[in-house]
Amino acid sequence: MNLIFLGAPGAGKGTIAKLIEKEFGFKQFSTGDMLRAEVSKGTELGFNAKEFMEKGLLVPNELVAEIVSNALSEHKEGVILDGFPRNLEQAKTLEKIIQEKEIQINLVLDFKCDEEILIKRITSRRTCPKCSEIYGLYNPSKEKNKCDKCGSELIQRPDDKEEVVRNRFKVFKENNKGLPEFYKEKLKEIDACKKIEEVFEEAKKAIEEK
């Protein structure tokens, strides 16, 4: 069984994906995390993606498709695609990729929540630059601005600053048009404004019923 997670920035897709990964044994592929890893490693792909990410712009389809295609070459079952596709063009590209690799998408979860709530979530988020642990409104670090796991100083990612976040939402809304309809036969909406435990239970139920 393979899943796609749709939803605006800050809707909790990544957090829920990690919980689903642990509960069911899925493999999460977050395009955002994979792109940031490429930037950190200083690869050509990362270099090309960096300027788009830091401005809150959508990374060009060909760059994201390359990462996703490479990931699906190694894992063809039990996959969560988190953050891809983000527009109809990417959805159509993904259809070509899964046909070539003989993979099927079984369920698409669309995480929905009020924009202002999500903006507050994102701008409150802090990340550990060493181990990539993320802290926020609902899971603050025990010591202010210190990672619980490794003790490193927490940072705010450039793409989590309010000006950039609001631009990310503008880009998201422009690109998300038509995407839920594209997947309507496999789509299940999830209320992402609830507490994380409730969102997880709702997502878990949708997977178990599929």
C-alpha positions as semicolon CSV with decimal commas, in nm:
position;residue;x (nm);y (nm);z (nm)
1;M;0,000;0,000;0,000
2;N;0,129;0,346;-0,095
3;L;0,005;0,685;0,029
4;I;0,016;1,051;-0,072
5;F;-0,015;1,326;0,192
6;L;-0,155;1,657;0,064
7;G;-0,205;1,979;0,260
8;A;-0,076;2,329;0,322
9;P;0,255;2,404;0,494
10;G;0,227;2,343;0,869
11;A;-0,072;2,107;0,841
12;G;0,127;1,835;1,017
13;K;0,188;1,606;0,721
14;G;0,545;1,532;0,826
15;T;0,459;1,467;1,190
16;I;0,171;1,234;1,103
17;A;0,385;1,060;0,840
18;K;0,644;0,976;1,106
19;L;0,373;0,837;1,336
20;I;0,220;0,632;1,054
21;E;0,568;0,513;0,959
22;K;0,621;0,386;1,315
23;E;0,271;0,235;1,348
24;F;0,250;0,054;1,014
25;G;0,610;0,026;0,892
26;F;0,571;0,267;0,600
27;K;0,868;0,455;0,456
28;Q;0,821;0,834;0,456
29;F;0,961;1,036;0,170
30;S;0,939;1,409;0,249
31;T;1,043;1,606;-0,057
32;G;1,117;1,905;0,166
33;D;1,352;1,702;0,386
34;M;1,514;1,539;0,084
35;L;1,572;1,876;-0,083
36;R;1,717;2,025;0,237
37;A;1,948;1,723;0,259
38;E;2,070;1,792;-0,095
39;V;2,131;2,158;-0,001
40;S;2,321;2,050;0,311
41;K;2,538;1,809;0,110
42;G;2,614;2,080;-0,143
43;T;2,502;1,878;-0,444
44;E;2,420;2,036;-0,778
45;L;2,053;1,954;-0,723
46;G;2,065;2,119;-0,379
47;F;2,239;2,427;-0,518
48;N;1,970;2,467;-0,784
49;A;1,688;2,420;-0,531
50;K;1,824;2,644;-0,252
51;E;1,732;2,985;-0,392
52;F;1,372;2,877;-0,452
53;M;1,332;2,728;-0,103
54;E;1,472;3,031;0,082
55;K;1,222;3,259;-0,095
56;G;0,927;3,031;-0,023
57;L;0,889;2,948;-0,392
58;L;0,800;2,611;-0,538
59;V;1,110;2,416;-0,642
60;P;1,095;2,344;-1,019
61;N;0,909;2,025;-1,105
62;E;1,203;1,858;-1,276
63;L;1,421;1,884;-0,964
64;V;1,155;1,739;-0,731
65;A;1,059;1,469;-0,982
66;E;1,423;1,358;-0,999
67;I;1,438;1,309;-0,621
68;V;1,103;1,125;-0,609
69;S;1,192;0,899;-0,900
70;N;1,521;0,802;-0,735
71;A;1,343;0,728;-0,406
72;L;1,077;0,511;-0,573
73;S;1,345;0,312;-0,752
74;E;1,455;0,183;-0,410
75;H;1,112;0,152;-0,242
76;K;0,804;0,047;-0,437
77;E;0,573;-0,061;-0,154
78;G;0,474;0,089;0,182
79;V;0,566;0,445;0,078
80;I;0,432;0,780;0,202
81;L;0,490;1,066;-0,043
82;D;0,488;1,372;0,183
83;G;0,487;1,702;-0,006
84;F;0,467;1,562;-0,357
85;P;0,280;1,627;-0,579
86;R;0,212;1,995;-0,511
87;N;0,041;2,083;-0,838
88;L;-0,135;1,916;-1,131
89;E;0,182;1,907;-1,342
90;Q;0,364;1,719;-1,065
91;A;0,064;1,486;-1,024
92;K;0,079;1,399;-1,394
93;T;0,456;1,353;-1,371
94;L;0,405;1,120;-1,075
95;E;0,155;0,916;-1,278
96;K;0,424;0,859;-1,540
97;I;0,680;0,765;-1,274
98;I;0,456;0,510;-1,100
99;Q;0,350;0,358;-1,432
100;E;0,714;0,315;-1,534
101;K;0,799;0,156;-1,200
102;E;0,471;-0,043;-1,182
103;I;0,367;0,120;-0,853
104;Q;0,013;0,197;-0,734
105;I;-0,111;0,482;-0,513
106;N;-0,386;0,345;-0,289
107;L;-0,491;0,638;-0,067
108;V;-0,450;1,017;-0,067
109;L;-0,494;1,200;0,265
110;D;-0,564;1,574;0,241
111;F;-0,484;1,756;0,569
112;K;-0,708;2,065;0,604
113;C;-0,675;2,355;0,852
114;D;-0,728;2,731;0,878
115;E;-0,444;2,931;0,722
116;E;-0,379;3,166;1,017
117;I;-0,353;2,872;1,260
118;L;-0,098;2,710;1,032
119;I;0,105;3,030;0,994
120;K;0,129;3,057;1,373
121;R;0,243;2,694;1,392
122;I;0,516;2,739;1,133
123;T;0,660;3,067;1,259
124;S;0,683;2,916;1,608
125;R;0,877;2,617;1,478
126;R;1,244;2,568;1,564
127;T;1,479;2,306;1,417
128;C;1,797;2,140;1,539
129;P;2,067;2,193;1,273
130;K;2,257;1,887;1,392
131;C;1,996;1,607;1,427
132;S;1,700;1,773;1,244
133;E;1,463;1,736;1,543
134;I;1,174;1,983;1,519
135;Y;1,005;2,170;1,807
136;G;0,699;2,394;1,807
137;L;0,382;2,508;1,981
138;Y;0,273;2,156;2,076
139;N;0,612;2,002;2,141
140;P;0,845;2,271;2,282
141;S;1,197;2,182;2,388
142;K;1,250;2,131;2,762
143;E;1,519;2,400;2,768
144;K;1,445;2,709;2,561
145;N;1,618;2,702;2,221
146;K;1,809;2,382;2,309
147;C;1,758;2,043;2,143
148;D;1,642;1,775;2,388
149;K;1,828;1,505;2,197
150;C;2,172;1,651;2,132
151;G;2,180;1,987;2,315
152;S;2,246;2,193;2,002
153;E;2,118;2,550;1,968
154;L;1,785;2,550;1,785
155;I;1,736;2,768;1,478
156;Q;1,448;2,907;1,277
157;R;1,477;2,788;0,918
158;P;1,477;3,072;0,660
159;D;1,159;2,928;0,505
160;D;0,981;2,940;0,846
161;K;0,999;3,320;0,881
162;E;0,660;3,495;0,856
163;E;0,721;3,687;0,533
164;V;0,841;3,371;0,361
165;V;0,562;3,159;0,515
166;R;0,291;3,391;0,386
167;N;0,446;3,372;0,041
168;R;0,454;2,992;0,073
169;F;0,079;2,994;0,138
170;K;0,019;3,214;-0,164
171;V;0,221;2,974;-0,377
172;F;0,046;2,674;-0,220
173;K;-0,304;2,805;-0,298
174;E;-0,211;2,887;-0,656
175;N;-0,062;2,545;-0,716
176;N;-0,312;2,335;-0,520
177;K;-0,601;2,425;-0,750
178;G;-0,744;2,110;-0,904
179;L;-0,515;1,873;-0,714
180;P;-0,777;1,731;-0,471
181;E;-1,014;1,680;-0,767
182;F;-0,739;1,494;-0,954
183;Y;-0,728;1,238;-0,671
184;K;-1,098;1,250;-0,576
185;E;-1,151;0,874;-0,612
186;K;-0,872;0,801;-0,361
187;L;-0,902;1,117;-0,148
188;K;-0,987;1,134;0,222
189;E;-0,995;1,472;0,401
190;I;-0,837;1,491;0,749
191;D;-0,912;1,769;1,002
192;A;-0,560;1,894;1,076
193;C;-0,674;2,166;1,319
194;K;-0,723;1,906;1,592
195;K;-0,462;1,796;1,844
196;I;-0,188;1,583;1,689
197;E;-0,313;1,267;1,867
198;E;-0,661;1,314;1,717
199;V;-0,525;1,384;1,370
200;F;-0,316;1,068;1,392
201;E;-0,617;0,858;1,495
202;E;-0,820;0,997;1,205
203;A;-0,542;0,923;0,957
204;K;-0,486;0,579;1,107
205;K;-0,856;0,495;1,073
206;A;-0,856;0,602;0,706
207;I;-0,564;0,370;0,635
208;E;-0,715;0,076;0,823
209;E;-1,045;0,114;0,639
210;K;-0,882;0,124;0,296
